[in-house]
Amino acid sequence: MRIAGAVRAGVAAAACGVLLTTVAACGSDGGSAASGGHSSQDDGHTGAARPADSKTIPDVGARYQKQIPANARQVVAVYGDGKNSADSTIALYTKSGDTWKKARGWSGHNGKKGWTTNHRENDKRSPVGVFTLSDAGGVLADPGAKLPYTQSASIQAPHYWAKSHWHDFDYVIAIDYNRAKGTPPNDPTRPQGQTKGGSIWLHMDHGSGTSACVSQSKADMEYLLKTLDPAQHPVVVMGDKAELKAA
């Protein structure tokens, strides 16, 4: 069921009570101001030819390819530039029959310290893996999302952060890492325990690395919100390029 408008007062209050934990795990820690998000590119890399359709997600080896659910027909692939890099290339692949086709590609950011296969709270690295995408939300009104969308002021980034970060959570898509599916993105439930971190989101970019999330421009977030469809069982495949290619 789509959740329209702000959450009920009791839920909002509870969310506000964990806001600092939520945003510290997900967004920036309020560092220096940076430039805005990167522009979208239909073919991913500038000047690159669109790759041929494939039976697998390009540049994803067997280790992670086999973790993609058989019923998934939409994959957001996040290719980190390096294990210790905050820069990423992102692409959406859609499946027709048994063939994957690249729908769109763009640039973004990940954890400011890079990537890890053993994420811990506040390590400033994004978790490597394959995760489902079940819920969305943000400070702004629903732009026409197909995923269940929760609009709530409790999701907003705190204003003691640099001003360039204030709109990071205007739109978010929860990555199902250590969270309860079917809840608002800022629900504090951590099934694997608090030390494993949580509140890992796709959210709006402020021009530099995040605390653990993946960020992109407002236009790219709106595109994903309007495109990712629960009926297509969307997932994100994310990690540094070398790790993602693992056999």
Backbone torsions as a table, in degrees:
resi	resn	phi	psi	omega
1	MET	NA	133.1	178.9
2	ARG	-71.5	134.9	-179.4
3	ILE	-100.6	105.2	-174.9
4	ALA	-96.4	146.7	176.8
5	GLY	74.4	-177.7	179.8
6	ALA	-67.9	150.8	177.0
7	VAL	-68.2	161.0	-179.6
8	ARG	-58.9	155.7	-172.0
9	ALA	-53.8	-43.6	-178.2
10	GLY	-64.1	-42.2	178.9
11	VAL	-66.8	-42.5	179.9
12	ALA	-61.5	-41.6	-179.9
13	ALA	-63.3	-41.9	179.0
14	ALA	-63.8	-41.3	179.5
15	ALA	-64.1	-41.5	178.9
16	CYS	-62.9	-32.4	-179.3
17	GLY	-66.7	-22.9	179.7
18	VAL	-112.0	14.2	-174.5
19	LEU	-58.5	-43.0	-177.3
20	LEU	-63.3	-41.2	177.1
21	THR	-63.4	-43.1	-176.6
22	THR	-63.3	-52.8	-173.6
23	VAL	-72.6	-29.5	178.1
24	ALA	-67.3	-33.8	179.8
25	ALA	-76.6	-25.7	-171.2
26	CYS	-105.4	-55.1	-170.7
27	GLY	-94.8	-150.8	178.6
28	SER	-79.1	159.0	175.1
29	ASP	-93.2	17.8	174.4
30	GLY	84.6	32.7	180.0
31	GLY	-70.7	-166.6	-176.2
32	SER	-64.8	153.6	-178.3
33	ALA	-64.9	148.8	179.8
34	ALA	-137.9	175.7	-179.1
35	SER	-72.1	169.5	-176.6
36	GLY	-75.8	-171.0	-174.8
37	GLY	-70.4	169.5	-179.3
38	HIS	-89.2	152.1	-179.5
39	SER	-79.0	152.2	179.2
40	SER	-75.5	153.6	176.4
41	GLN	-138.8	126.6	-175.6
42	ASP	-60.2	-31.3	-176.6
43	ASP	-106.8	15.8	177.5
44	GLY	82.6	-97.5	-178.0
45	HIS	-78.8	141.4	179.5
46	THR	-60.0	128.0	175.9
47	GLY	78.3	-1.9	-177.5
48	ALA	-84.7	142.6	177.1
49	ALA	-73.2	146.6	178.0
50	ARG	-64.5	128.2	-177.7
51	PRO	-69.4	156.4	178.1
52	ALA	-67.3	153.9	175.6
53	ASP	-58.8	151.1	-171.6
54	SER	-137.9	154.1	175.1
55	LYS	-79.7	-13.3	178.4
56	THR	-133.3	167.2	175.1
57	ILE	-72.0	125.1	-176.7
58	PRO	-57.1	141.5	175.5
59	ASP	61.7	23.9	172.9
60	VAL	-118.6	116.8	-177.1
61	GLY	-76.6	-179.9	-173.3
62	ALA	-60.2	-36.0	-176.5
63	ARG	-56.4	-44.8	-177.6
64	TYR	-95.3	-27.7	177.3
65	GLN	-58.0	-42.0	-177.0
66	LYS	-73.2	-11.6	177.1
67	GLN	-85.4	-10.6	177.5
68	ILE	-72.8	122.1	-177.8
69	PRO	-57.5	144.8	-177.7
70	ALA	-61.0	-28.2	-177.6
71	ASN	-89.4	-1.7	180.0
72	ALA	-71.8	128.8	178.9
73	ARG	-123.9	6.4	172.0
74	GLN	-137.5	128.0	178.7
75	VAL	-129.9	123.4	168.7
76	VAL	-91.8	115.0	-179.8
77	ALA	-102.9	124.8	179.7
78	VAL	-113.2	110.0	-177.5
79	TYR	-101.6	101.9	178.0
80	GLY	-69.7	140.4	-178.4
81	ASP	-62.4	-32.4	-179.6
82	GLY	-167.5	165.1	-177.5
83	LYS	-57.5	-33.7	-177.3
84	ASN	-111.7	18.0	-178.5
85	SER	-101.1	148.1	177.3
86	ALA	-95.6	1.8	-176.3
87	ASP	-100.6	141.1	-178.0
88	SER	-137.9	157.6	166.3
89	THR	-113.5	133.9	-173.9
90	ILE	-121.4	143.8	178.3
91	ALA	-145.3	149.1	172.3
92	LEU	-106.8	126.7	176.0
93	TYR	-113.6	138.9	176.6
94	THR	-121.2	148.8	-174.7
95	LYS	-108.8	131.5	174.6
96	SER	-125.7	116.7	-172.5
97	GLY	67.3	-120.2	176.5
98	ASP	-114.0	21.4	-175.1
99	THR	-118.4	133.4	177.0
100	TRP	-94.5	137.1	178.1
101	LYS	-128.1	135.4	177.7
102	LYS	-74.7	121.8	-179.3
103	ALA	-90.2	-35.3	-175.5
104	ARG	-169.5	152.3	177.5
105	GLY	-141.3	154.3	-177.6
106	TRP	-162.3	176.7	-179.8
107	SER	-107.1	158.2	-179.6
108	GLY	-164.3	-161.0	-179.3
109	HIS	-135.5	161.3	175.6
110	ASN	-132.2	-163.2	-178.8
111	GLY	-52.0	139.7	-173.5
112	LYS	-62.8	-23.0	176.7
113	LYS	-100.0	3.3	176.4
114	GLY	106.2	-131.9	-169.6
115	TRP	-129.5	157.9	176.0
116	THR	-151.4	147.3	173.3
117	THR	-92.0	2.1	179.6
118	ASN	-140.3	68.6	-175.0
119	HIS	-63.1	139.2	175.2
120	ARG	-129.9	149.3	-178.7
121	GLU	-54.1	131.5	176.2
122	ASN	67.0	20.5	177.3
123	ASP	-83.2	-3.9	176.4
124	LYS	64.2	21.0	176.1
125	ARG	-120.6	143.0	177.8
126	SER	-81.4	141.8	179.3
127	PRO	-74.2	134.2	175.4
128	VAL	-81.2	140.2	174.8
129	GLY	155.5	-172.5	176.4
130	VAL	-116.1	121.8	-174.6
131	PHE	-134.2	142.1	175.8
132	THR	-73.1	161.0	178.3
133	LEU	-124.2	109.1	-169.7
134	SER	-117.7	-26.1	-170.6
135	ASP	-141.6	151.3	-179.8
136	ALA	-139.5	173.2	178.9
137	GLY	173.8	-165.4	178.8
138	GLY	156.8	178.4	176.7
139	VAL	-74.4	-36.4	-178.9
140	LEU	-80.0	160.8	178.0
141	ALA	-64.4	155.0	179.0
142	ASP	-54.6	121.3	-179.3
143	PRO	-84.3	4.4	-175.8
144	GLY	113.5	32.5	-178.1
145	ALA	-66.7	145.9	173.0
146	LYS	-89.4	-30.2	172.7
147	LEU	-71.0	151.3	174.6
148	PRO	-54.3	130.3	-172.0
149	TYR	-121.9	127.7	176.9
150	THR	-111.9	116.7	173.5
151	GLN	-92.4	126.3	-178.7
152	SER	-157.1	134.8	175.3
153	ALA	-66.1	-20.3	-178.7
154	SER	-67.9	-13.6	-180.0
155	ILE	-84.2	-15.4	-172.6
156	GLN	-60.0	142.2	174.8
157	ALA	-67.3	142.1	-178.5
158	PRO	-67.1	144.7	-175.2
159	HIS	-83.7	6.3	168.6
160	TYR	-85.4	-7.6	170.9
161	TRP	-73.0	164.5	174.3
162	ALA	-56.1	143.8	-174.6
163	LYS	-57.0	-31.1	-179.0
164	SER	-65.4	-13.4	-178.3
165	HIS	-99.7	-5.3	-171.3
166	TRP	-63.4	-25.3	-175.9
167	HIS	-104.0	12.5	-178.9
168	ASP	-53.1	-38.3	-171.8
169	PHE	-107.9	23.3	174.3
170	ASP	-60.2	-37.7	171.6
171	TYR	-132.1	134.4	176.3
172	VAL	-141.0	150.9	169.8
173	ILE	-125.1	121.3	-178.4
174	ALA	-71.7	129.7	171.3
175	ILE	-88.8	127.6	-172.1
176	ASP	-77.5	61.2	171.9
177	TYR	-106.1	118.0	176.0
178	ASN	49.2	50.4	177.9
179	ARG	-144.0	165.2	176.4
180	ALA	-92.1	118.1	178.1
181	LYS	-65.4	152.9	178.0
182	GLY	80.6	17.3	178.4
183	THR	-124.7	163.1	175.5
184	PRO	-57.5	151.6	-177.5
185	PRO	-53.5	-33.1	-177.2
186	ASN	-94.6	17.0	172.2
187	ASP	-61.0	131.7	-172.6
188	PRO	-81.8	-0.5	-176.8
189	THR	-59.9	131.2	180.0
190	ARG	-127.7	89.5	-175.5
191	PRO	-56.6	-31.6	-179.5
192	GLN	-94.2	5.8	-179.7
193	GLY	97.9	155.9	-175.5
194	GLN	-64.9	-32.1	-176.0
195	THR	-65.6	-20.2	178.9
196	LYS	-83.6	1.3	178.7
197	GLY	72.4	-175.0	-178.1
198	GLY	172.8	-169.6	-175.8
199	SER	52.8	47.9	174.8
200	ILE	-90.6	117.7	-172.2
201	TRP	-126.9	158.7	155.8
202	LEU	-87.7	126.2	-179.0
203	HIS	-150.0	-178.5	-175.0
204	MET	-75.0	146.8	-171.9
205	ASP	-87.8	145.8	173.1
206	HIS	-116.7	8.6	172.7
207	GLY	99.6	3.9	179.3
208	SER	-154.8	-179.0	-176.1
209	GLY	-63.3	159.6	-178.8
210	THR	-106.8	-174.9	174.8
211	SER	-80.5	-25.2	175.9
212	ALA	-174.3	-12.1	-174.7
213	CYS	-81.4	180.0	172.6
214	VAL	-115.1	129.8	-175.4
215	SER	-123.0	151.8	177.8
216	GLN	-153.7	175.6	-175.2
217	SER	-66.8	164.1	177.7
218	LYS	-58.6	-43.0	-179.6
219	ALA	-61.3	-39.9	179.5
220	ASP	-69.2	-36.8	176.5
221	MET	-65.1	-43.1	178.6
222	GLU	-62.2	-40.2	178.1
223	TYR	-60.5	-47.8	-179.9
224	LEU	-64.4	-42.5	-179.2
225	LEU	-61.0	-38.4	-178.3
226	LYS	-81.5	-13.5	-173.5
227	THR	-107.3	-42.0	-177.7
228	LEU	-65.0	126.5	-169.7
229	ASP	-124.4	122.1	178.5
230	PRO	-52.6	-32.7	-179.8
231	ALA	-66.5	-18.0	179.5
232	GLN	-99.5	2.6	175.9
233	HIS	51.9	60.8	-175.7
234	PRO	-68.7	146.8	175.7
235	VAL	-136.8	162.0	171.0
236	VAL	-113.5	134.2	173.2
237	VAL	-111.7	116.9	-169.6
238	MET	-139.6	142.9	178.7
239	GLY	162.5	174.4	174.9
240	ASP	-71.1	151.6	-172.2
241	LYS	-56.2	-42.3	-178.1
242	ALA	-63.9	-43.3	-179.1
243	GLU	-67.7	-41.0	-178.5
244	LEU	-62.8	-27.1	-179.4
245	LYS	-81.3	-2.2	-175.9
246	ALA	-55.7	136.8	-179.1
247	ALA	-76.8	NA	NA
